Amino acid sequence: MKSGNQRLKIYDTLSRQIQEVAPEDGRRLRFYCCGPTVYGPAHIGNFRTFVLQDVFRRTLELSGQPTQHVRNITNVDDKTIRESQAQGKTLTEFTHYWEDRFHADCDALNILPPHVEPAAVEHIPDQIQLIEKLVEKGHAYRAEDGSVYFKVQSLETYGALSRVKDRELTPQEESGAHKKGSPVSDDEYEAESMADFALWKARKQEDGPNYWDSPWGEGRPGWHIECSAMGMRYLGETFDLHSGGIDLIFPHHENEIAQSEACTCKPFARLWFHIAHLMVDGGKMSKSLGNLYTLDDLKERGFTANELRYTLGQGHYRQPLNFTFDSLKAARQALLRLGKVEAKLKAKLNDAPAPKLKKLTPRKVEDFQSLGDLQPAWDALMNDLNTPDALGKMFSAIKIIERGLGEASVEQIQEWRRGLWVLWSALGIEPVEPEAEPVPEAPEEIKALAQERWEAKQSKDWAKADELRGELQKAGWLVKDRKDGFDLVPV
Ligand SMILES: [Zn+2]
């Protein structure tokens, strides 16, 4: 679509620059997204990330760029073990339940399933192998208790993604639980200091039956190592792009880079695509505020997944987005507006089915015509995935469509409709067709008049039938004859 030779551009966190998204192998764009930790329902903040990653993939595929998308399932870590124990369930039973729930929410939100969705527990040997290499190369050491830590000081490039070395440590952090240089065994830590982090955690009483054998004794992997192991297994030692929420930059993604690059001496991911936070009512989301909304919470209040998806597209991925219930209501109105336009275009094209698109082969893109009045909206997506700008430009195009619809040629109407559907497919939204308005019932005297006309027609009294038709029209009613009767519709 005129952008056949134009590529999607995004902001790369590592180089701090806008970069073209192109596959190194010239074929498929190989990318990895950190998936959910399956210990409870995902909230709308999590879904902001997954929805934007989906828009990223759909835009790439619609621009003719095939992808290989890997997104993991974290089903062993501090939280999953703690919660499953608390509920007296096996880790498998517990995490499968939440994994299914996550998939159901993704389906409702029209998020395409990744091509590969590996889970951490099924890849313990891969993780052990990686840790063994790191120990061999002197980048990791076994602590007295049998845990293995990554030695941050052993890697000169550590901190390149988050620039953690350039940050001033606040006194609070200095005196906090994680003193600089002391190893950290928590899967997640907030302190912005560099600390040796756990690759393997020695078995503890509270882990219950959740431990595996390793060269360092019984235990389980730390959280960060799973993404290095599964990323490399399914996408190779170096792949094109890695993505996640902005909160994962440090320490999780920094540690993924450290583990992987210390092991292979090759760049891990060429580009890093991060999605900013979702705020609720202008503030942070938190359990204590009770505003960690799930999709079910919104459904209970009468909203749809489609409306949430539209709302999440209303912010640029690099900026925090403020979620409010008013923004959901506005999304409902916007989707209805799209539905109205779609209904008009469809009617003009004799109810032809919608030109829904999923992906285009690169060869097809060259043949693909310009999107006409929708081209500016598409270009906004290609330019740093600017979804709010794309929506704005789409509505500008809709004004043009509504003004020109009366005299437009069939080709023009087809172009408009295709352009709109390309955009809706990229954004993953569905226009909502307004419910057909009920036809009001005619008053009794009008019905009687119409009946009289019908009878005149049956007895071939054409003059009388025509006269009565005129009378009805003056009263505001049109007669539409069927084979065996008639309908009355308001003029
Ligand atoms: Zn990860």
Boltz pocket constraint, residues with backbone or C-beta under 6 A from the ligand:
constraints:
  - pocket:
      binder: B
      contacts: [[A, 33], [A, 34], [A, 35], [A, 224], [A, 227], [A, 252], [A, 256]]
      max_distance: 6.0
